[in-house]
Amino acid sequence: MATINPIQFIQQVRAEVSKVVWPTRREVLLTTVMVFIMAALTAIFFALVDLSIRGGLQLLFGMFN
């Protein structure tokens, strides 16, 4: 098993981090807005599904009363 001393490790980490392409402020803002929009649409969708299932069950169980 090869061992790497701490200085080599830090040098390798710095080399790898320098290869990372960081997103621009605009890209981060745009993707954040898109995540909030998709979360809101998903919440609305599941709320409508919940309401329709609840309404259907109330109709179904209302028949047997």
HTML snippet that shows the backbone in 3Dmol.js (N, CA, C, O; Angstrom):
<script src="https://3Dmol.org/build/3Dmol-min.js"></script>
<div id="view" style="width:600px;height:400px;position:relative"></div>
<script>
const pdb = `
ATOM      1  N   MET A   1       0.848  -1.180   0.000  1.00  0.00           N
ATOM      2  CA  MET A   1       0.000   0.000   0.000  1.00  0.00           C
ATOM      3  C   MET A   1       0.886   1.232   0.000  1.00  0.00           C
ATOM      4  O   MET A   1       1.754   1.385   0.859  1.00  0.00           O
ATOM      5  N   ALA A   2       0.661   2.111  -0.968  1.00  0.00           N
ATOM      6  CA  ALA A   2       1.479   3.317  -1.084  1.00  0.00           C
ATOM      7  C   ALA A   2       1.017   4.357  -0.084  1.00  0.00           C
ATOM      8  O   ALA A   2      -0.179   4.542   0.141  1.00  0.00           O
ATOM      9  N   THR A   3       1.977   5.026   0.506  1.00  0.00           N
ATOM     10  CA  THR A   3       1.639   6.104   1.437  1.00  0.00           C
ATOM     11  C   THR A   3       2.043   7.430   0.820  1.00  0.00           C
ATOM     12  O   THR A   3       3.076   7.541   0.159  1.00  0.00           O
ATOM     13  N   ILE A   4       1.207   8.430   1.051  1.00  0.00           N
ATOM     14  CA  ILE A   4       1.472   9.772   0.529  1.00  0.00           C
ATOM     15  C   ILE A   4       1.677  10.673   1.736  1.00  0.00           C
ATOM     16  O   ILE A   4       0.886  10.668   2.679  1.00  0.00           O
ATOM     17  N   ASN A   5       2.741  11.438   1.687  1.00  0.00           N
ATOM     18  CA  ASN A   5       2.943  12.339   2.813  1.00  0.00           C
ATOM     19  C   ASN A   5       1.977  13.522   2.708  1.00  0.00           C
ATOM     20  O   ASN A   5       1.456  13.802   1.628  1.00  0.00           O
ATOM     21  N   PRO A   6       1.741  14.209   3.810  1.00  0.00           N
ATOM     22  CA  PRO A   6       0.741  15.287   3.832  1.00  0.00           C
ATOM     23  C   PRO A   6       1.010  16.405   2.819  1.00  0.00           C
ATOM     24  O   PRO A   6       0.064  16.992   2.295  1.00  0.00           O
ATOM     25  N   ILE A   7       2.253  16.705   2.540  1.00  0.00           N
ATOM     26  CA  ILE A   7       2.573  17.787   1.594  1.00  0.00           C
ATOM     27  C   ILE A   7       2.173  17.384   0.180  1.00  0.00           C
ATOM     28  O   ILE A   7       1.618  18.191  -0.566  1.00  0.00           O
ATOM     29  N   GLN A   8       2.456  16.131  -0.190  1.00  0.00           N
ATOM     30  CA  GLN A   8       2.036  15.637  -1.507  1.00  0.00           C
ATOM     31  C   GLN A   8       0.515  15.657  -1.619  1.00  0.00           C
ATOM     32  O   GLN A   8      -0.042  16.034  -2.650  1.00  0.00           O
ATOM     33  N   PHE A   9      -0.137  15.247  -0.550  1.00  0.00           N
ATOM     34  CA  PHE A   9      -1.602  15.224  -0.546  1.00  0.00           C
ATOM     35  C   PHE A   9      -2.159  16.618  -0.780  1.00  0.00           C
ATOM     36  O   PHE A   9      -3.049  16.789  -1.613  1.00  0.00           O
ATOM     37  N   ILE A  10      -1.659  17.609  -0.071  1.00  0.00           N
ATOM     38  CA  ILE A  10      -2.141  18.993  -0.224  1.00  0.00           C
ATOM     39  C   ILE A  10      -1.869  19.500  -1.631  1.00  0.00           C
ATOM     40  O   ILE A  10      -2.707  20.191  -2.210  1.00  0.00           O
ATOM     41  N   GLN A  11      -0.722  19.171  -2.183  1.00  0.00           N
ATOM     42  CA  GLN A  11      -0.410  19.582  -3.553  1.00  0.00           C
ATOM     43  C   GLN A  11      -1.379  18.951  -4.545  1.00  0.00           C
ATOM     44  O   GLN A  11      -1.822  19.614  -5.484  1.00  0.00           O
ATOM     45  N   GLN A  12      -1.709  17.692  -4.351  1.00  0.00           N
ATOM     46  CA  GLN A  12      -2.640  17.018  -5.254  1.00  0.00           C
ATOM     47  C   GLN A  12      -4.051  17.592  -5.117  1.00  0.00           C
ATOM     48  O   GLN A  12      -4.767  17.748  -6.106  1.00  0.00           O
ATOM     49  N   VAL A  13      -4.435  17.899  -3.895  1.00  0.00           N
ATOM     50  CA  VAL A  13      -5.750  18.503  -3.680  1.00  0.00           C
ATOM     51  C   VAL A  13      -5.817  19.858  -4.367  1.00  0.00           C
ATOM     52  O   VAL A  13      -6.804  20.157  -5.039  1.00  0.00           O
ATOM     53  N   ARG A  14      -4.804  20.669  -4.215  1.00  0.00           N
ATOM     54  CA  ARG A  14      -4.776  21.986  -4.880  1.00  0.00           C
ATOM     55  C   ARG A  14      -4.840  21.834  -6.396  1.00  0.00           C
ATOM     56  O   ARG A  14      -5.534  22.597  -7.068  1.00  0.00           O
ATOM     57  N   ALA A  15      -4.128  20.863  -6.934  1.00  0.00           N
ATOM     58  CA  ALA A  15      -4.143  20.635  -8.387  1.00  0.00           C
ATOM     59  C   ALA A  15      -5.538  20.249  -8.857  1.00  0.00           C
ATOM     60  O   ALA A  15      -5.989  20.718  -9.902  1.00  0.00           O
ATOM     61  N   GLU A  16      -6.227  19.401  -8.100  1.00  0.00           N
ATOM     62  CA  GLU A  16      -7.577  18.983  -8.483  1.00  0.00           C
ATOM     63  C   GLU A  16      -8.575  20.128  -8.338  1.00  0.00           C
ATOM     64  O   GLU A  16      -9.439  20.305  -9.197  1.00  0.00           O
ATOM     65  N   VAL A  17      -8.470  20.897  -7.275  1.00  0.00           N
ATOM     66  CA  VAL A  17      -9.393  22.021  -7.054  1.00  0.00           C
ATOM     67  C   VAL A  17      -9.206  23.074  -8.150  1.00  0.00           C
ATOM     68  O   VAL A  17     -10.172  23.724  -8.550  1.00  0.00           O
ATOM     69  N   SER A  18      -7.988  23.246  -8.635  1.00  0.00           N
ATOM     70  CA  SER A  18      -7.775  24.240  -9.697  1.00  0.00           C
ATOM     71  C   SER A  18      -8.433  23.822 -11.007  1.00  0.00           C
ATOM     72  O   SER A  18      -8.640  24.662 -11.883  1.00  0.00           O
ATOM     73  N   LYS A  19      -8.765  22.542 -11.159  1.00  0.00           N
ATOM     74  CA  LYS A  19      -9.433  22.054 -12.374  1.00  0.00           C
ATOM     75  C   LYS A  19     -10.948  22.270 -12.335  1.00  0.00           C
ATOM     76  O   LYS A  19     -11.620  22.161 -13.361  1.00  0.00           O
ATOM     77  N   VAL A  20     -11.475  22.571 -11.165  1.00  0.00           N
ATOM     78  CA  VAL A  20     -12.920  22.731 -11.016  1.00  0.00           C
ATOM     79  C   VAL A  20     -13.377  23.985 -11.745  1.00  0.00           C
ATOM     80  O   VAL A  20     -12.765  25.046 -11.622  1.00  0.00           O
ATOM     81  N   VAL A  21     -14.462  23.852 -12.506  1.00  0.00           N
ATOM     82  CA  VAL A  21     -15.050  25.012 -13.181  1.00  0.00           C
ATOM     83  C   VAL A  21     -16.225  25.473 -12.323  1.00  0.00           C
ATOM     84  O   VAL A  21     -17.267  24.819 -12.282  1.00  0.00           O
ATOM     85  N   TRP A  22     -16.052  26.589 -11.647  1.00  0.00           N
ATOM     86  CA  TRP A  22     -17.077  27.096 -10.742  1.00  0.00           C
ATOM     87  C   TRP A  22     -18.145  27.835 -11.523  1.00  0.00           C
ATOM     88  O   TRP A  22     -17.825  28.534 -12.484  1.00  0.00           O
ATOM     89  N   PRO A  23     -19.409  27.700 -11.136  1.00  0.00           N
ATOM     90  CA  PRO A  23     -20.481  28.400 -11.855  1.00  0.00           C
ATOM     91  C   PRO A  23     -20.417  29.902 -11.588  1.00  0.00           C
ATOM     92  O   PRO A  23     -19.924  30.353 -10.554  1.00  0.00           O
ATOM     93  N   THR A  24     -20.931  30.655 -12.554  1.00  0.00           N
ATOM     94  CA  THR A  24     -20.977  32.105 -12.376  1.00  0.00           C
ATOM     95  C   THR A  24     -22.126  32.466 -11.441  1.00  0.00           C
ATOM     96  O   THR A  24     -22.994  31.641 -11.155  1.00  0.00           O
ATOM     97  N   ARG A  25     -22.118  33.692 -10.980  1.00  0.00           N
ATOM     98  CA  ARG A  25     -23.190  34.169 -10.097  1.00  0.00           C
ATOM     99  C   ARG A  25     -24.545  34.058 -10.810  1.00  0.00           C
ATOM    100  O   ARG A  25     -25.547  33.689 -10.198  1.00  0.00           O
ATOM    101  N   ARG A  26     -24.562  34.379 -12.102  1.00  0.00           N
ATOM    102  CA  ARG A  26     -25.811  34.315 -12.879  1.00  0.00           C
ATOM    103  C   ARG A  26     -26.328  32.877 -12.976  1.00  0.00           C
ATOM    104  O   ARG A  26     -27.527  32.635 -12.840  1.00  0.00           O
ATOM    105  N   GLU A  27     -25.418  31.924 -13.211  1.00  0.00           N
ATOM    106  CA  GLU A  27     -25.813  30.520 -13.292  1.00  0.00           C
ATOM    107  C   GLU A  27     -26.389  30.024 -11.961  1.00  0.00           C
ATOM    108  O   GLU A  27     -27.386  29.304 -11.938  1.00  0.00           O
ATOM    109  N   VAL A  28     -25.760  30.413 -10.873  1.00  0.00           N
ATOM    110  CA  VAL A  28     -26.248  30.000  -9.549  1.00  0.00           C
ATOM    111  C   VAL A  28     -27.624  30.594  -9.298  1.00  0.00           C
ATOM    112  O   VAL A  28     -28.525  29.902  -8.824  1.00  0.00           O
ATOM    113  N   LEU A  29     -27.790  31.865  -9.612  1.00  0.00           N
ATOM    114  CA  LEU A  29     -29.077  32.526  -9.407  1.00  0.00           C
ATOM    115  C   LEU A  29     -30.161  31.874 -10.261  1.00  0.00           C
ATOM    116  O   LEU A  29     -31.263  31.616  -9.777  1.00  0.00           O
ATOM    117  N   LEU A  30     -29.852  31.609 -11.516  1.00  0.00           N
ATOM    118  CA  LEU A  30     -30.822  31.008 -12.429  1.00  0.00           C
ATOM    119  C   LEU A  30     -31.236  29.608 -11.973  1.00  0.00           C
ATOM    120  O   LEU A  30     -32.424  29.284 -11.972  1.00  0.00           O
ATOM    121  N   THR A  31     -30.273  28.786 -11.589  1.00  0.00           N
ATOM    122  CA  THR A  31     -30.626  27.443 -11.145  1.00  0.00           C
ATOM    123  C   THR A  31     -31.379  27.475  -9.819  1.00  0.00           C
ATOM    124  O   THR A  31     -32.252  26.638  -9.590  1.00  0.00           O
ATOM    125  N   THR A  32     -31.060  28.423  -8.944  1.00  0.00           N
ATOM    126  CA  THR A  32     -31.794  28.556  -7.684  1.00  0.00           C
ATOM    127  C   THR A  32     -33.246  28.914  -7.944  1.00  0.00           C
ATOM    128  O   THR A  32     -34.148  28.345  -7.330  1.00  0.00           O
ATOM    129  N   VAL A  33     -33.477  29.857  -8.853  1.00  0.00           N
ATOM    130  CA  VAL A  33     -34.847  30.245  -9.196  1.00  0.00           C
ATOM    131  C   VAL A  33     -35.589  29.069  -9.811  1.00  0.00           C
ATOM    132  O   VAL A  33     -36.758  28.841  -9.497  1.00  0.00           O
ATOM    133  N   MET A  34     -34.924  28.322 -10.681  1.00  0.00           N
ATOM    134  CA  MET A  34     -35.564  27.169 -11.305  1.00  0.00           C
ATOM    135  C   MET A  34     -35.937  26.098 -10.267  1.00  0.00           C
ATOM    136  O   MET A  34     -36.990  25.470 -10.374  1.00  0.00           O
ATOM    137  N   VAL A  35     -35.087  25.898  -9.283  1.00  0.00           N
ATOM    138  CA  VAL A  35     -35.394  24.921  -8.229  1.00  0.00           C
ATOM    139  C   VAL A  35     -36.625  25.363  -7.451  1.00  0.00           C
ATOM    140  O   VAL A  35     -37.491  24.542  -7.152  1.00  0.00           O
ATOM    141  N   PHE A  36     -36.717  26.655  -7.115  1.00  0.00           N
ATOM    142  CA  PHE A  36     -37.889  27.144  -6.387  1.00  0.00           C
ATOM    143  C   PHE A  36     -39.163  27.018  -7.222  1.00  0.00           C
ATOM    144  O   PHE A  36     -40.217  26.661  -6.697  1.00  0.00           O
ATOM    145  N   ILE A  37     -39.069  27.309  -8.518  1.00  0.00           N
ATOM    146  CA  ILE A  37     -40.232  27.183  -9.397  1.00  0.00           C
ATOM    147  C   ILE A  37     -40.678  25.728  -9.479  1.00  0.00           C
ATOM    148  O   ILE A  37     -41.868  25.435  -9.369  1.00  0.00           O
ATOM    149  N   MET A  38     -39.726  24.814  -9.673  1.00  0.00           N
ATOM    150  CA  MET A  38     -40.079  23.396  -9.764  1.00  0.00           C
ATOM    151  C   MET A  38     -40.647  22.878  -8.442  1.00  0.00           C
ATOM    152  O   MET A  38     -41.562  22.054  -8.446  1.00  0.00           O
ATOM    153  N   ALA A  39     -40.120  23.348  -7.319  1.00  0.00           N
ATOM    154  CA  ALA A  39     -40.652  22.927  -6.017  1.00  0.00           C
ATOM    155  C   ALA A  39     -42.084  23.423  -5.845  1.00  0.00           C
ATOM    156  O   ALA A  39     -42.938  22.695  -5.338  1.00  0.00           O
ATOM    157  N   ALA A  40     -42.349  24.666  -6.269  1.00  0.00           N
ATOM    158  CA  ALA A  40     -43.704  25.209  -6.164  1.00  0.00           C
ATOM    159  C   ALA A  40     -44.672  24.445  -7.068  1.00  0.00           C
ATOM    160  O   ALA A  40     -45.785  24.123  -6.650  1.00  0.00           O
ATOM    161  N   LEU A  41     -44.259  24.155  -8.301  1.00  0.00           N
ATOM    162  CA  LEU A  41     -45.115  23.403  -9.212  1.00  0.00           C
ATOM    163  C   LEU A  41     -45.395  21.989  -8.684  1.00  0.00           C
ATOM    164  O   LEU A  41     -46.511  21.482  -8.798  1.00  0.00           O
ATOM    165  N   THR A  42     -44.383  21.377  -8.117  1.00  0.00           N
ATOM    166  CA  THR A  42     -44.569  20.045  -7.545  1.00  0.00           C
ATOM    167  C   THR A  42     -45.534  20.095  -6.364  1.00  0.00           C
ATOM    168  O   THR A  42     -46.394  19.225  -6.226  1.00  0.00           O
ATOM    169  N   ALA A  43     -45.392  21.107  -5.516  1.00  0.00           N
ATOM    170  CA  ALA A  43     -46.291  21.245  -4.372  1.00  0.00           C
ATOM    171  C   ALA A  43     -47.731  21.458  -4.833  1.00  0.00           C
ATOM    172  O   ALA A  43     -48.655  20.877  -4.264  1.00  0.00           O
ATOM    173  N   ILE A  44     -47.928  22.283  -5.856  1.00  0.00           N
ATOM    174  CA  ILE A  44     -49.272  22.525  -6.393  1.00  0.00           C
ATOM    175  C   ILE A  44     -49.855  21.233  -6.973  1.00  0.00           C
ATOM    176  O   ILE A  44     -51.019  20.909  -6.739  1.00  0.00           O
ATOM    177  N   PHE A  45     -49.033  20.499  -7.733  1.00  0.00           N
ATOM    178  CA  PHE A  45     -49.487  19.247  -8.328  1.00  0.00           C
ATOM    179  C   PHE A  45     -49.952  18.272  -7.258  1.00  0.00           C
ATOM    180  O   PHE A  45     -51.043  17.710  -7.364  1.00  0.00           O
ATOM    181  N   PHE A  46     -49.132  18.063  -6.224  1.00  0.00           N
ATOM    182  CA  PHE A  46     -49.507  17.098  -5.193  1.00  0.00           C
ATOM    183  C   PHE A  46     -50.677  17.585  -4.350  1.00  0.00           C
ATOM    184  O   PHE A  46     -51.447  16.769  -3.844  1.00  0.00           O
ATOM    185  N   ALA A  47     -50.827  18.895  -4.190  1.00  0.00           N
ATOM    186  CA  ALA A  47     -51.996  19.412  -3.484  1.00  0.00           C
ATOM    187  C   ALA A  47     -53.266  19.111  -4.277  1.00  0.00           C
ATOM    188  O   ALA A  47     -54.280  18.722  -3.698  1.00  0.00           O
ATOM    189  N   LEU A  48     -53.218  19.289  -5.600  1.00  0.00           N
ATOM    190  CA  LEU A  48     -54.378  18.981  -6.435  1.00  0.00           C
ATOM    191  C   LEU A  48     -54.692  17.483  -6.440  1.00  0.00           C
ATOM    192  O   LEU A  48     -55.859  17.093  -6.397  1.00  0.00           O
ATOM    193  N   VAL A  49     -53.658  16.651  -6.490  1.00  0.00           N
ATOM    194  CA  VAL A  49     -53.870  15.205  -6.424  1.00  0.00           C
ATOM    195  C   VAL A  49     -54.504  14.838  -5.085  1.00  0.00           C
ATOM    196  O   VAL A  49     -55.430  14.029  -5.037  1.00  0.00           O
ATOM    197  N   ASP A  50     -54.016  15.422  -4.013  1.00  0.00           N
ATOM    198  CA  ASP A  50     -54.559  15.148  -2.684  1.00  0.00           C
ATOM    199  C   ASP A  50     -56.026  15.570  -2.592  1.00  0.00           C
ATOM    200  O   ASP A  50     -56.854  14.836  -2.051  1.00  0.00           O
ATOM    201  N   LEU A  51     -56.340  16.741  -3.117  1.00  0.00           N
ATOM    202  CA  LEU A  51     -57.721  17.212  -3.085  1.00  0.00           C
ATOM    203  C   LEU A  51     -58.643  16.304  -3.898  1.00  0.00           C
ATOM    204  O   LEU A  51     -59.762  16.012  -3.475  1.00  0.00           O
ATOM    205  N   SER A  52     -58.176  15.862  -5.059  1.00  0.00           N
ATOM    206  CA  SER A  52     -59.026  15.014  -5.885  1.00  0.00           C
ATOM    207  C   SER A  52     -59.229  13.637  -5.250  1.00  0.00           C
ATOM    208  O   SER A  52     -60.333  13.095  -5.296  1.00  0.00           O
ATOM    209  N   ILE A  53     -58.188  13.071  -4.663  1.00  0.00           N
ATOM    210  CA  ILE A  53     -58.349  11.783  -3.985  1.00  0.00           C
ATOM    211  C   ILE A  53     -59.272  11.931  -2.783  1.00  0.00           C
ATOM    212  O   ILE A  53     -60.141  11.091  -2.550  1.00  0.00           O
ATOM    213  N   ARG A  54     -59.077  13.007  -2.019  1.00  0.00           N
ATOM    214  CA  ARG A  54     -59.930  13.230  -0.860  1.00  0.00           C
ATOM    215  C   ARG A  54     -61.392  13.389  -1.277  1.00  0.00           C
ATOM    216  O   ARG A  54     -62.287  12.815  -0.655  1.00  0.00           O
ATOM    217  N   GLY A  55     -61.627  14.170  -2.331  1.00  0.00           N
ATOM    218  CA  GLY A  55     -62.992  14.354  -2.826  1.00  0.00           C
ATOM    219  C   GLY A  55     -63.603  13.054  -3.309  1.00  0.00           C
ATOM    220  O   GLY A  55     -64.770  12.772  -3.038  1.00  0.00           O
ATOM    221  N   GLY A  56     -62.820  12.264  -4.022  1.00  0.00           N
ATOM    222  CA  GLY A  56     -63.315  10.976  -4.500  1.00  0.00           C
ATOM    223  C   GLY A  56     -63.652  10.035  -3.365  1.00  0.00           C
ATOM    224  O   GLY A  56     -64.671   9.345  -3.409  1.00  0.00           O
ATOM    225  N   LEU A  57     -62.812   9.999  -2.354  1.00  0.00           N
ATOM    226  CA  LEU A  57     -63.094   9.131  -1.201  1.00  0.00           C
ATOM    227  C   LEU A  57     -64.315   9.616  -0.432  1.00  0.00           C
ATOM    228  O   LEU A  57     -65.102   8.802   0.050  1.00  0.00           O
ATOM    229  N   GLN A  58     -64.484  10.924  -0.310  1.00  0.00           N
ATOM    230  CA  GLN A  58     -65.666  11.448   0.389  1.00  0.00           C
ATOM    231  C   GLN A  58     -66.937  11.084  -0.370  1.00  0.00           C
ATOM    232  O   GLN A  58     -67.950  10.733   0.235  1.00  0.00           O
ATOM    233  N   LEU A  59     -66.880  11.170  -1.704  1.00  0.00           N
ATOM    234  CA  LEU A  59     -68.041  10.750  -2.499  1.00  0.00           C
ATOM    235  C   LEU A  59     -68.318   9.259  -2.320  1.00  0.00           C
ATOM    236  O   LEU A  59     -69.462   8.841  -2.143  1.00  0.00           O
ATOM    237  N   LEU A  60     -67.254   8.474  -2.369  1.00  0.00           N
ATOM    238  CA  LEU A  60     -67.400   7.031  -2.246  1.00  0.00           C
ATOM    239  C   LEU A  60     -67.957   6.646  -0.880  1.00  0.00           C
ATOM    240  O   LEU A  60     -68.891   5.848  -0.796  1.00  0.00           O
ATOM    241  N   PHE A  61     -67.407   7.192   0.165  1.00  0.00           N
ATOM    242  CA  PHE A  61     -67.876   6.854   1.507  1.00  0.00           C
ATOM    243  C   PHE A  61     -69.218   7.513   1.812  1.00  0.00           C
ATOM    244  O   PHE A  61     -69.956   7.021   2.666  1.00  0.00           O
ATOM    245  N   GLY A  62     -69.551   8.598   1.146  1.00  0.00           N
ATOM    246  CA  GLY A  62     -70.843   9.247   1.324  1.00  0.00           C
ATOM    247  C   GLY A  62     -71.963   8.393   0.776  1.00  0.00           C
ATOM    248  O   GLY A  62     -73.098   8.499   1.241  1.00  0.00           O
ATOM    249  N   MET A  63     -71.677   7.554  -0.195  1.00  0.00           N
ATOM    250  CA  MET A  63     -72.681   6.676  -0.779  1.00  0.00           C
ATOM    251  C   MET A  63     -73.162   5.642   0.228  1.00  0.00           C
ATOM    252  O   MET A  63     -74.320   5.225   0.202  1.00  0.00           O
ATOM    253  N   PHE A  64     -72.260   5.230   1.117  1.00  0.00           N
ATOM    254  CA  PHE A  64     -72.564   4.171   2.065  1.00  0.00           C
ATOM    255  C   PHE A  64     -73.151   4.681   3.374  1.00  0.00           C
ATOM    256  O   PHE A  64     -73.434   3.884   4.269  1.00  0.00           O
ATOM    257  N   ASN A  65     -73.338   5.982   3.505  1.00  0.00           N
ATOM    258  CA  ASN A  65     -73.906   6.543   4.733  1.00  0.00           C
ATOM    259  C   ASN A  65     -75.388   6.506   4.733  1.00  0.00           C
ATOM    260  O   ASN A  65     -76.016   6.942   5.698  1.00  0.00           O
TER     261      ASN A  65
END
`;
const viewer = $3Dmol.createViewer("view");
viewer.addModel(pdb, "pdb");
viewer.setStyle({}, {cartoon: {color: "spectrum"}});
viewer.zoomTo();
viewer.render();
</script>
